[in-house]
Amino acid sequence: MADVLARTACSLKTRWRVVLLGVLVGVLTACTSTPPPLPPLPEAPAQLHQVVVETQQQLLENPEDARLHQRVAQAYLMLGEFENADRQAREALRLAPLNPDLIELQGTIAMALGKNSRALKFFQSALRIKPDHPSLHRKTGQVHERLNELPQAVSALEEALQYDRNDRVALYLLAQIQLRQRLYEDALETVQLLLVQEPGDAAARQLRIRIYLEQGNLYYAKTLIEQGLQEVPESVDLQLNLLRVHYLQEDWDTVLSLASTLEARQPLPSEGQVIRALTYVQQREYETARQRLEPLVQEAPLDAELLLAMGLLELGEGNLREATVWLERAVQVNPKYALAHYLRASVHLRQGGFLQGNLALQRALELDPHNPKYQQLHLQALLLDGQLLQVERMLKSWRKSEPLNPDLMFLEAQHLLLKRQYGDAETLVRQALAIQDSEPLNLLLVQALYLQGKYASALEDSEALFLRQPWRWEIVHLHARILARVGRVEPAKTLGERFIFRQDSQGQAHLLLGDLHREQDDQARAIKHYQTGLERYPEHTALLDALSSAHAEAGQWTELRDLLEIRVRRDAIQDSALALRLLERLILAYRNLGENERAREIWVRYQELSTGRSGQQPLLLPDPFILPSWTRSRLGTELSG
């Protein structure tokens, strides 16, 4: 009997255990089961609005369902209603704060709102929860690229491609960043991966053409364009790229002919009209270029490329002030337009505005830190500012990686000119020309020859430059100086008179004419030219120096005192060597006018300034010192982007 009872009790215990286990399994299953997936969102706006209405009705019955809030947020995001999407995503994230998909959605909406730093924080938070999610790495790279943090962007995109090597969005963005970094071969390899996956990808093929354009490999670019036009003869993008190739090849007639042919078929896009107008600028048909550009600017006053083109037109005509106005408007419309900042910097530097020029140049370098032309202008600005030691360090670092880079050799030659090592500068320029023939290098060679007194050789080279570009002031100025040195003063005067009212001469034409008249002992005309130039350009210290010297030579002591008294008393002279010369002349004027007490005051100041120099030699810029100007190839490449 006892055995029977024991067996019964054991059987009952077993049954209760089975029942309890079944209950626990049921509870756990109920707790861990996922609800059925929601249907995918449609793409049509009308259907998306319907989804929003229906889902919001469901939320009235179940307001704590994070999935429904997420669905509404995604629909709003697709509709472009980013504020509504942000509000709905916040509610979803409140209900499920550790859901990486919701955190990613919140970051994606922040990107759409332009809040890139906030988006980056969301993506980084999601990655800590789900580190193997490719889209999170890709979007992190996109945000870093928007923030101009290119190394971090590359790292994130490469991480995304570790998980998904076929992520076309990541590959395309990586190629674009490599292009911005001037890593042309790497960019071509990345584009090739895109084309292997999808050979007919038009965007990838266009990007490959753009890489060749930036690289300066016009033959390959043109070959690819022509192959593409055989397949898709109506492609506007390919036709525009063909225009760019001919522009970069300086084939002006072909550019104009091709533009007319395209316009006969269909309205020419804005980019094509800009290229055509700039072609007229290159041909010095400024009025035709203006007639083409002004109606376009009236139709699209916020088109940064059109505003930039107007600036280039004014630069071509030598109107620096008007050019500055257009370039300022361009950067107001598009603050991230690096080329506009660069051109602003070059104009300010030519006008002697080192503070404004350096600020604009720093902005250009922030936006495009790997652009060699921007780096070159930065070093030239430092040279003009007299920061020779800093320039030497930067050139030394550059020389280690690219000892035969023509741009580097150009800067080193300019550095040698400033140190008055003219023979070494000539040797270096000739070496650079053996590697790459260019107009800036030839101009620098002429300057080195001129400063060594090799006027016959300098004249031969300057005439060749002058015949090619008789409208460019840097060439005209140097050519006129050389003509004067070989006794051809009257032709030199004629050249100076052509530019006396042009802004791009910045008072140098007045200085040139004054100097030429002084060499002919015509002090009255020389003084007149100096005075006129100084009235137009009151901060032109070379004109001040020349005018004061001319007054002293002519014994015009009252005029000399009146000229220098205000200048010297307001401490307007930055060059200490020039300041000492002006103080000497002012002392001489006071003594000749019998104002001995004032002469003693200025003498004390002269002694203080002379002692403060501590025996340092002044930085004297060779005359005429050549400032850089934008290059045609760089402009065309920038516009191709």
C-alpha positions as CSV (number, residue, x, y, z in Angstrom):
1,M,0.0,0.0,0.0
2,A,2.8,2.4,0.9
3,D,4.5,1.7,-2.4
4,V,1.3,2.5,-4.3
5,L,0.9,5.8,-2.4
6,A,4.5,6.7,-3.1
7,R,4.2,6.0,-6.8
8,T,1.0,8.0,-7.0
9,A,2.6,11.0,-5.2
10,C,5.6,10.8,-7.6
11,S,3.3,10.7,-10.6
12,L,1.4,13.8,-9.3
13,K,4.6,15.7,-8.8
14,T,5.8,14.9,-12.3
15,R,2.5,16.0,-13.8
16,W,2.7,19.3,-11.9
17,R,6.2,19.8,-13.1
18,V,5.2,19.3,-16.7
19,V,2.3,21.7,-16.3
20,L,4.5,24.4,-14.6
21,L,7.1,23.9,-17.3
22,G,4.5,24.3,-20.0
23,V,3.2,27.5,-18.4
24,L,6.8,28.9,-18.1
25,V,7.5,28.1,-21.8
26,G,4.2,29.8,-22.8
27,V,5.0,32.9,-20.8
28,L,8.5,33.1,-22.2
29,T,7.3,32.6,-25.7
30,A,4.7,35.3,-25.3
31,C,7.3,37.7,-23.9
32,T,10.0,37.1,-26.5
33,S,7.8,36.7,-29.6
34,T,8.2,39.5,-32.2
35,P,5.1,41.1,-33.7
36,P,4.6,40.6,-37.4
37,P,6.6,43.0,-39.6
38,L,4.9,46.1,-41.0
39,P,4.5,46.3,-44.7
40,P,7.2,48.3,-46.6
41,L,6.6,52.0,-47.1
42,P,5.5,53.0,-50.6
43,E,7.4,55.7,-52.6
44,A,4.5,57.8,-54.0
45,P,3.9,60.9,-51.9
46,A,0.1,60.4,-51.9
47,Q,0.4,56.9,-50.6
48,L,2.9,58.0,-48.0
49,H,0.5,60.6,-46.7
50,Q,-2.1,57.8,-46.5
51,V,0.3,55.7,-44.5
52,V,0.8,58.6,-42.1
53,V,-2.9,59.0,-41.6
54,E,-3.6,55.3,-41.0
55,T,-0.6,54.8,-38.7
56,Q,-1.6,57.9,-36.6
57,Q,-5.0,56.4,-36.2
58,Q,-3.4,53.2,-34.9
59,L,-1.4,55.3,-32.5
60,L,-4.6,56.6,-30.9
61,E,-5.3,53.0,-29.9
62,N,-1.7,52.1,-29.0
63,P,0.3,55.3,-28.2
64,E,3.2,53.3,-26.6
65,D,4.0,51.3,-29.8
66,A,7.5,52.5,-30.8
67,R,7.3,50.7,-34.1
68,L,4.3,52.9,-35.2
69,H,6.1,56.1,-34.2
70,Q,9.1,54.8,-36.2
71,R,6.9,54.2,-39.3
72,V,5.4,57.6,-39.2
73,A,8.9,59.2,-38.8
74,Q,10.2,57.3,-41.8
75,A,7.3,58.3,-43.9
76,Y,7.8,62.0,-43.0
77,L,11.5,61.6,-43.8
78,M,10.7,60.3,-47.2
79,L,8.2,63.2,-47.7
80,G,10.9,65.7,-46.8
81,E,9.0,66.9,-43.7
82,F,12.1,66.7,-41.5
83,E,10.8,68.6,-38.5
84,N,7.7,66.3,-38.2
85,A,10.0,63.3,-38.7
86,D,12.3,64.5,-36.0
87,R,9.4,64.9,-33.5
88,Q,8.0,61.4,-34.2
89,A,11.5,59.8,-34.0
90,R,12.1,61.4,-30.7
91,E,8.9,59.8,-29.3
92,A,9.9,56.4,-30.7
93,L,13.4,56.7,-29.1
94,R,11.8,57.7,-25.8
95,L,9.9,54.4,-25.8
96,A,12.9,52.3,-26.9
97,P,16.1,54.2,-26.0
98,L,18.4,51.3,-26.8
99,N,17.1,50.4,-30.2
100,P,20.0,50.9,-32.6
101,D,17.6,51.3,-35.6
102,L,15.8,54.1,-33.9
103,I,19.0,55.8,-32.9
104,E,20.2,55.5,-36.6
105,L,16.9,56.9,-37.8
106,Q,17.3,59.9,-35.4
107,G,20.8,60.5,-36.8
108,T,19.6,60.2,-40.4
109,I,16.9,62.9,-39.7
110,A,19.6,65.1,-38.1
111,M,21.7,64.8,-41.3
112,A,18.6,65.9,-43.3
113,L,18.2,68.9,-41.1
114,G,21.9,69.8,-41.6
115,K,22.7,69.1,-37.9
116,N,25.8,67.1,-38.7
117,S,27.5,67.1,-35.3
118,R,24.3,65.9,-33.7
119,A,23.9,63.2,-36.3
120,L,27.5,62.0,-35.7
121,K,26.7,61.6,-32.0
122,F,23.6,59.4,-32.8
123,F,25.6,57.2,-35.2
124,Q,28.4,56.7,-32.8
125,S,25.9,55.8,-30.0
126,A,24.2,53.2,-32.3
127,L,27.6,51.8,-33.3
128,R,28.4,51.0,-29.6
129,I,25.2,48.9,-29.5
130,K,25.5,47.4,-33.0
131,P,29.2,47.7,-34.2
132,D,28.7,45.4,-37.2
133,H,26.0,47.4,-38.9
134,P,27.4,48.6,-42.4
135,S,24.9,51.5,-42.9
136,L,26.0,53.0,-39.6
137,H,29.6,53.1,-40.6
138,R,28.7,54.5,-44.0
139,K,26.5,57.3,-42.6
140,T,29.3,58.1,-40.1
141,G,31.6,58.5,-43.0
142,Q,29.0,60.8,-44.8
143,V,28.8,63.0,-41.7
144,H,32.6,63.3,-41.4
145,E,32.8,64.2,-45.1
146,R,30.2,67.0,-44.5
147,L,32.2,68.2,-41.6
148,N,35.3,68.3,-43.8
149,E,37.0,65.6,-41.6
150,L,38.3,63.6,-44.5
151,P,40.6,61.1,-42.8
152,Q,37.9,60.1,-40.4
153,A,35.4,59.8,-43.3
154,V,37.8,57.5,-45.2
155,S,38.3,55.3,-42.1
156,A,34.5,55.0,-41.5
157,L,33.8,54.2,-45.2
158,E,36.5,51.5,-45.3
159,E,35.0,50.0,-42.2
160,A,31.6,49.9,-43.9
161,L,33.2,48.2,-46.9
162,Q,34.7,45.5,-44.6
163,Y,31.2,44.4,-43.8
164,D,29.7,45.0,-47.3
165,R,32.1,45.3,-50.1
166,N,29.2,46.0,-52.5
167,D,28.0,49.1,-50.7
168,R,27.8,51.3,-53.8
169,V,27.0,54.5,-51.8
170,A,30.1,54.0,-49.6
171,L,32.3,53.3,-52.7
172,Y,31.1,56.3,-54.6
173,L,31.6,58.6,-51.6
174,L,35.0,57.1,-51.0
175,A,36.0,57.9,-54.6
176,Q,34.8,61.5,-54.2
177,I,36.9,62.0,-51.0
178,Q,40.0,60.5,-52.6
179,L,39.5,62.9,-55.5
180,R,39.3,65.8,-53.0
181,Q,42.5,64.5,-51.5
182,R,44.1,64.5,-55.0
183,L,44.7,60.7,-54.6
184,Y,43.9,60.2,-58.3
185,E,45.0,56.6,-58.6
186,D,43.2,55.5,-55.5
187,A,40.1,57.2,-56.7
188,L,40.3,55.5,-60.1
189,E,40.6,52.1,-58.4
190,T,37.5,52.8,-56.3
191,V,35.6,53.9,-59.4
192,Q,36.7,50.7,-61.2
193,L,35.1,48.6,-58.4
194,L,31.8,50.4,-59.0
195,L,32.1,49.8,-62.8
196,V,32.9,46.1,-62.3
197,Q,29.7,45.7,-60.3
198,E,27.6,47.8,-62.8
199,P,29.5,48.7,-66.0
200,G,26.7,51.0,-67.2
201,D,26.6,53.2,-64.1
202,A,26.4,56.7,-65.6
203,A,27.4,58.4,-62.3
204,A,30.5,56.3,-61.9
205,R,31.5,56.9,-65.5
206,Q,31.1,60.6,-65.1
207,L,33.2,60.5,-61.9
208,R,36.0,58.7,-63.7
209,I,36.0,61.4,-66.4
210,R,36.1,64.1,-63.7
211,I,39.1,62.4,-62.1
212,Y,41.0,62.4,-65.4
213,L,40.1,66.1,-65.8
214,E,41.4,67.0,-62.3
215,Q,44.5,64.9,-62.9
216,G,45.1,66.8,-66.2
217,N,45.0,63.7,-68.2
218,L,42.9,65.2,-71.0
219,Y,43.6,62.5,-73.6
220,Y,41.9,59.8,-71.5
221,A,39.1,62.1,-70.4
222,K,38.3,63.0,-74.0
223,T,38.5,59.3,-75.1
224,L,36.0,58.3,-72.5
225,I,33.7,61.1,-73.3
226,E,33.7,60.3,-77.0
227,Q,33.1,56.6,-76.3
228,G,30.2,57.6,-74.0
229,L,28.7,59.9,-76.7
230,Q,28.7,57.0,-79.2
231,E,26.5,55.1,-76.7
232,V,24.4,58.0,-75.5
233,P,24.7,60.9,-78.0
234,E,22.2,63.0,-76.2
235,S,23.9,63.0,-72.8
236,V,24.1,66.6,-71.6
237,D,26.7,65.7,-68.9
238,L,29.1,64.2,-71.5
239,Q,28.6,67.1,-73.9
240,L,29.5,69.6,-71.1
241,N,32.6,67.6,-70.2
242,L,33.7,67.7,-73.8
243,L,33.3,71.5,-73.6
244,R,35.5,71.5,-70.5
245,V,38.2,69.4,-72.2
246,H,38.4,71.8,-75.2
247,Y,38.4,74.7,-72.7
248,L,41.3,73.2,-70.8
249,Q,43.1,72.6,-74.1
250,E,42.7,76.3,-74.9
251,D,40.9,75.4,-78.1
252,W,38.7,78.4,-78.0
253,D,37.2,78.2,-81.5
254,T,36.1,74.6,-80.9
255,V,34.5,75.6,-77.5
256,L,32.4,78.3,-79.2
257,S,31.5,76.1,-82.2
258,L,30.5,73.1,-79.9
259,A,28.5,75.4,-77.6
260,S,26.6,76.8,-80.6
261,T,25.9,73.2,-81.9
262,L,24.6,72.1,-78.5
263,E,22.4,75.2,-78.2
264,A,20.8,74.6,-81.6
265,R,19.6,71.2,-80.3
266,Q,18.4,72.3,-76.9
267,P,18.8,75.1,-74.4
268,L,22.4,75.3,-73.2
269,P,22.7,74.5,-69.5
270,S,24.1,77.2,-67.2
271,E,27.5,75.4,-66.9
272,G,27.9,75.4,-70.6
273,Q,27.0,79.1,-70.9
274,V,29.6,79.9,-68.2
275,I,32.3,78.0,-70.1
276,R,31.4,79.9,-73.3
277,A,31.4,83.3,-71.5
278,L,34.8,82.5,-70.0
279,T,36.1,81.5,-73.4
280,Y,35.2,85.0,-74.6
281,V,37.1,86.4,-71.5
282,Q,40.2,84.4,-72.6
283,Q,39.9,85.8,-76.0
284,R,39.6,89.3,-74.5
285,E,36.2,89.8,-76.0
286,Y,35.0,91.3,-72.7
287,E,31.9,93.0,-74.0
288,T,30.6,89.8,-75.6
289,A,31.3,87.9,-72.4
290,R,29.4,90.6,-70.4
291,Q,26.4,90.4,-72.8
292,R,26.3,86.7,-72.3
293,L,26.7,86.7,-68.5
294,E,24.6,89.6,-67.3
295,P,21.2,88.2,-68.4
296,L,22.1,84.9,-66.8
297,V,22.9,86.6,-63.5
298,Q,19.6,88.5,-63.6
299,E,17.7,85.2,-64.1
300,A,19.7,83.4,-61.4
301,P,21.2,86.0,-59.0
302,L,22.0,83.2,-56.5
303,D,24.0,81.0,-58.8
304,A,27.5,81.0,-57.3
305,E,29.2,79.9,-60.5
306,L,27.7,82.8,-62.5
307,L,28.8,85.2,-59.8
308,L,32.3,83.8,-59.9
309,A,32.3,84.1,-63.7
310,M,31.4,87.8,-63.4
311,G,34.3,88.2,-61.0
312,L,36.6,86.6,-63.5
313,L,35.4,88.8,-66.2
314,E,36.2,91.9,-64.1
315,L,39.6,90.4,-63.3
316,G,40.2,90.0,-67.0
317,E,39.5,93.7,-67.6
318,G,41.7,94.7,-64.6
319,N,38.8,95.9,-62.4
320,L,39.9,94.5,-59.1
321,R,37.3,96.3,-56.9
322,E,34.4,95.2,-59.1
323,A,35.8,91.6,-59.1
324,T,36.0,91.7,-55.3
325,V,32.3,92.6,-55.1
326,W,31.3,89.7,-57.3
327,L,33.5,87.2,-55.5
328,E,32.1,88.4,-52.2
329,R,28.6,87.7,-53.5
330,A,29.6,84.3,-54.6
331,V,30.9,83.3,-51.1
332,Q,27.8,84.7,-49.5
333,V,25.6,82.5,-51.7
334,N,27.9,79.5,-51.2
335,P,30.2,79.8,-48.2
336,K,31.8,76.5,-49.1
337,Y,33.0,77.6,-52.6
338,A,36.7,77.2,-52.1
339,L,37.7,78.6,-55.5
340,A,35.8,81.8,-54.8
341,H,37.7,82.2,-51.5
342,Y,41.0,81.5,-53.2
343,L,40.3,84.2,-55.9
344,R,39.3,86.7,-53.2
345,A,42.5,86.0,-51.4
346,S,44.6,86.5,-54.6
347,V,42.8,89.8,-55.3
348,H,43.3,91.1,-51.7
349,L,46.9,90.2,-51.7
350,R,47.5,92.0,-55.0
351,Q,46.0,95.1,-53.5
352,G,48.2,94.8,-50.4
353,G,45.3,93.6,-48.1
354,F,47.3,90.9,-46.3
355,L,44.9,90.5,-43.4
356,Q,41.8,90.0,-45.6
357,G,43.8,88.0,-48.1
358,N,45.1,85.6,-45.5
359,L,41.6,85.2,-43.9
360,A,40.1,84.3,-47.3
361,L,43.0,82.0,-48.1
362,Q,42.7,80.2,-44.8
363,R,39.0,79.5,-45.5
364,A,39.9,78.1,-49.0
365,L,42.5,75.8,-47.4
366,E,40.0,74.7,-44.7
367,L,37.5,73.7,-47.5
368,D,40.2,72.2,-49.8
369,P,43.3,71.5,-47.8
370,H,44.9,69.3,-50.5
371,N,44.7,71.8,-53.4
372,P,48.3,72.5,-54.4
373,K,47.5,76.0,-55.8
374,Y,46.0,77.1,-52.5
375,Q,49.0,75.8,-50.7
376,Q,51.3,77.6,-53.1
377,L,49.5,80.9,-52.6
378,H,49.7,80.4,-48.9
379,L,53.5,80.1,-49.0
380,Q,53.7,83.1,-51.3
381,A,51.7,85.2,-48.9
382,L,54.1,84.2,-46.1
383,L,57.0,85.2,-48.3
384,L,55.5,88.6,-48.9
385,D,54.8,89.0,-45.2
386,G,58.6,88.4,-44.6
387,Q,58.1,85.1,-42.7
388,L,61.1,83.6,-44.3
389,L,62.0,81.1,-41.6
390,Q,58.5,79.6,-41.5
391,V,58.6,79.3,-45.3
392,E,62.0,77.6,-45.2
393,R,60.6,75.0,-42.9
394,M,57.6,74.3,-45.0
395,L,59.6,74.2,-48.2
396,K,62.1,71.8,-46.6
397,S,59.3,69.5,-45.5
398,W,57.8,69.6,-49.0
399,R,61.2,69.0,-50.6
400,K,61.5,65.6,-48.8
401,S,58.4,64.2,-50.5
402,E,58.5,65.9,-53.9
403,P,62.0,67.3,-54.6
404,L,61.3,67.8,-58.4
405,N,57.8,69.4,-58.0
406,P,57.7,72.5,-60.3
407,D,55.5,74.3,-57.9
408,L,57.9,73.7,-55.1
409,M,60.9,74.9,-57.3
410,F,58.9,78.0,-58.2
411,L,58.4,78.9,-54.6
412,E,62.1,78.1,-53.7
413,A,63.2,80.4,-56.6
414,Q,60.9,83.2,-55.3
415,H,62.4,82.6,-51.8
416,L,65.9,83.0,-53.3
417,L,64.9,86.2,-55.0
418,L,63.8,87.7,-51.7
419,K,67.2,86.8,-50.2
420,R,68.8,88.5,-53.2
421,Q,70.4,85.3,-54.4
422,Y,69.5,86.0,-58.0
423,G,71.9,83.7,-59.7
424,D,70.8,80.7,-57.7
425,A,67.2,81.6,-58.4
426,E,67.9,81.6,-62.1
427,T,69.5,78.2,-62.0
428,L,66.6,76.7,-60.1
429,V,64.0,78.2,-62.4
430,R,65.8,76.8,-65.5
431,Q,65.8,73.4,-63.8
432,A,62.1,73.7,-63.2
433,L,61.5,74.7,-66.8
434,A,63.3,71.5,-68.0
435,I,60.7,69.5,-66.0
436,Q,57.6,71.6,-66.9
437,D,57.3,74.7,-69.1
438,S,54.9,77.2,-67.7
439,E,54.1,80.9,-68.0
440,P,54.7,81.6,-64.2
441,L,58.2,80.0,-64.4
442,N,59.1,81.9,-67.5
443,L,58.0,85.1,-65.9
444,L,60.1,84.3,-62.8
445,L,63.1,83.6,-65.1
446,V,62.7,87.0,-66.7
447,Q,62.6,88.6,-63.3
448,A,65.8,86.8,-62.1
449,L,67.6,87.9,-65.3
450,Y,66.4,91.5,-64.8
451,L,67.6,91.7,-61.2
452,Q,71.0,90.4,-62.3
453,G,71.3,93.1,-64.9
454,K,71.2,90.6,-67.8
455,Y,68.9,92.9,-69.7
456,A,69.5,91.6,-73.2
457,S,68.6,88.0,-72.2
458,A,65.7,89.3,-70.1
459,L,64.3,91.3,-73.0
460,E,64.4,88.4,-75.4
461,D,62.2,86.3,-72.9
462,S,60.0,89.2,-71.9
463,E,59.1,90.0,-75.5
464,A,58.0,86.4,-76.0
465,L,55.7,86.6,-73.0
466,F,54.5,90.1,-74.0
467,L,53.5,88.9,-77.4
468,R,51.4,86.1,-75.9
469,Q,49.7,88.2,-73.2
470,P,50.0,91.9,-73.8
471,W,47.1,92.6,-71.5
472,R,48.6,91.1,-68.3
473,W,50.0,93.8,-66.1
474,E,52.7,91.7,-64.4
475,I,54.2,90.9,-67.9
476,V,53.7,94.5,-69.2
477,H,55.3,96.0,-66.1
478,L,58.4,93.8,-66.2
479,H,58.7,94.2,-70.0
480,A,58.6,98.0,-69.7
481,R,61.2,98.1,-67.0
482,I,63.5,96.0,-69.2
483,L,62.9,98.3,-72.2
484,A,63.9,101.3,-70.1
485,R,67.1,99.6,-69.1
486,V,68.1,99.0,-72.7
487,G,67.4,102.6,-73.6
488,R,63.9,102.2,-75.1
489,V,62.2,104.6,-72.7
490,E,59.5,105.9,-75.0
491,P,58.0,102.5,-75.7
492,A,58.2,101.8,-72.0
493,K,56.2,105.0,-71.3
494,T,53.6,103.9,-73.9
495,L,53.1,100.6,-72.1
496,G,52.7,102.4,-68.7
497,E,50.2,104.9,-70.1
498,R,48.0,102.0,-71.3
499,F,47.5,100.8,-67.7
500,I,47.5,104.0,-65.8
501,F,43.7,103.9,-65.3
502,R,43.4,100.1,-64.8
503,Q,42.9,98.9,-61.3
504,D,45.1,95.8,-61.8
505,S,48.2,97.9,-62.0
506,Q,47.4,99.1,-58.4
507,G,49.4,102.3,-58.8
508,Q,52.4,100.5,-60.3
509,A,51.8,102.2,-63.7
510,H,52.0,105.6,-62.0
511,L,55.2,104.5,-60.3
512,L,56.7,103.2,-63.6
513,L,55.9,106.5,-65.4
514,G,57.3,108.6,-62.6
515,D,60.5,106.5,-62.5
516,L,60.9,106.8,-66.3
517,H,60.5,110.6,-66.2
518,R,63.0,110.9,-63.3
519,E,65.5,109.0,-65.4
520,Q,65.1,111.6,-68.1
521,D,65.5,114.4,-65.4
522,D,61.9,115.5,-65.8
523,Q,61.2,115.9,-62.1
524,A,58.0,117.9,-62.6
525,R,56.2,115.1,-64.6
526,A,57.6,112.4,-62.3
527,I,56.2,114.2,-59.3
528,K,52.9,114.6,-61.0
529,H,52.6,110.9,-61.7
530,Y,53.6,110.0,-58.2
531,Q,51.1,112.4,-56.7
532,T,48.2,111.2,-58.9
533,G,49.0,107.5,-58.0
534,L,49.2,108.3,-54.3
535,E,45.9,110.1,-54.4
536,R,44.3,107.0,-55.9
537,Y,46.2,104.5,-53.8
538,P,47.0,106.3,-50.5
539,E,48.5,103.2,-48.9
540,H,51.0,102.6,-51.7
541,T,54.3,102.9,-49.8
542,A,56.5,102.6,-52.9
543,L,54.7,105.7,-54.4
544,L,55.2,107.5,-51.1
545,D,58.9,106.6,-51.1
546,A,59.4,107.7,-54.7
547,L,57.4,111.0,-54.2
548,S,59.3,112.0,-51.1
549,S,62.6,111.2,-52.8
550,A,61.6,113.3,-55.8
551,H,60.6,116.3,-53.6
552,A,64.0,116.0,-51.8
553,E,65.9,115.9,-55.0
554,A,64.0,118.9,-56.3
555,G,64.6,120.8,-53.1
556,Q,60.8,121.2,-52.5
557,W,61.1,121.2,-48.7
558,T,57.7,122.5,-47.9
559,E,56.0,119.9,-50.0
560,L,58.2,117.2,-48.5
561,R,57.3,118.3,-45.0
562,D,53.6,118.4,-45.7
563,L,53.7,115.0,-47.4
564,L,55.6,113.2,-44.6
565,E,54.5,115.0,-41.4
566,I,51.1,113.3,-41.2
567,R,52.4,110.0,-42.5
568,V,55.2,109.7,-40.0
569,R,53.2,111.0,-37.0
570,R,50.4,108.4,-37.4
571,D,52.9,105.5,-37.5
572,A,51.4,104.3,-40.8
573,I,54.7,102.7,-42.2
574,Q,55.1,99.0,-41.4
575,D,58.5,98.6,-43.2
576,S,61.1,99.8,-40.7
577,A,63.7,100.4,-43.4
578,L,61.3,102.6,-45.3
579,A,60.2,104.4,-42.1
580,L,63.9,105.3,-41.5
581,R,64.3,106.7,-45.0
582,L,61.2,108.9,-44.6
583,L,62.3,110.1,-41.2
584,E,65.7,111.1,-42.6
585,R,63.9,113.1,-45.4
586,L,61.6,114.7,-42.9
587,I,64.6,115.8,-40.7
588,L,66.2,117.2,-43.8
589,A,63.0,119.1,-44.7
590,Y,62.8,120.6,-41.2
591,R,66.4,121.7,-41.2
592,N,66.1,123.4,-44.6
593,L,63.0,125.2,-43.4
594,G,64.7,126.3,-40.1
595,E,62.4,124.2,-37.9
596,N,65.2,122.8,-35.8
597,E,63.2,121.9,-32.7
598,R,61.0,119.6,-34.8
599,A,64.1,118.2,-36.5
600,R,65.5,117.3,-33.1
601,E,62.2,115.5,-32.1
602,I,62.3,113.4,-35.3
603,W,66.0,112.7,-34.8
604,V,65.2,111.2,-31.3
605,R,62.5,109.0,-32.9
606,Y,64.9,108.0,-35.7
607,Q,67.5,106.9,-33.1
608,E,64.8,104.8,-31.2
609,L,63.6,103.1,-34.4
610,S,67.2,102.5,-35.6
611,T,68.2,100.9,-32.3
612,G,65.0,98.8,-32.1
613,R,65.9,97.1,-35.4
614,S,68.8,95.4,-33.6
615,G,70.9,95.3,-36.7
616,Q,68.3,93.2,-38.7
617,Q,68.4,93.6,-42.4
618,P,65.1,94.8,-43.9
619,L,63.1,92.5,-46.2
620,L,63.2,94.3,-49.6
621,L,61.0,92.9,-52.3
622,P,62.6,92.9,-55.7
623,D,60.8,95.3,-58.1
624,P,58.6,94.3,-59.7
625,F,57.7,91.4,-57.4
626,I,55.4,88.9,-59.1
627,L,52.2,87.9,-57.3
628,P,50.5,84.7,-58.4
629,S,47.4,84.8,-60.5
630,W,44.9,82.0,-61.1
631,T,45.8,79.5,-63.8
632,R,43.5,78.6,-66.6
633,S,43.7,74.9,-66.1
634,R,42.9,75.0,-62.4
635,L,39.8,77.2,-63.1
636,G,38.5,74.8,-65.7
637,T,39.0,71.8,-63.4
638,E,37.3,73.5,-60.5
639,L,34.3,74.3,-62.7
640,S,34.2,70.7,-63.9
641,G,33.3,69.7,-60.4
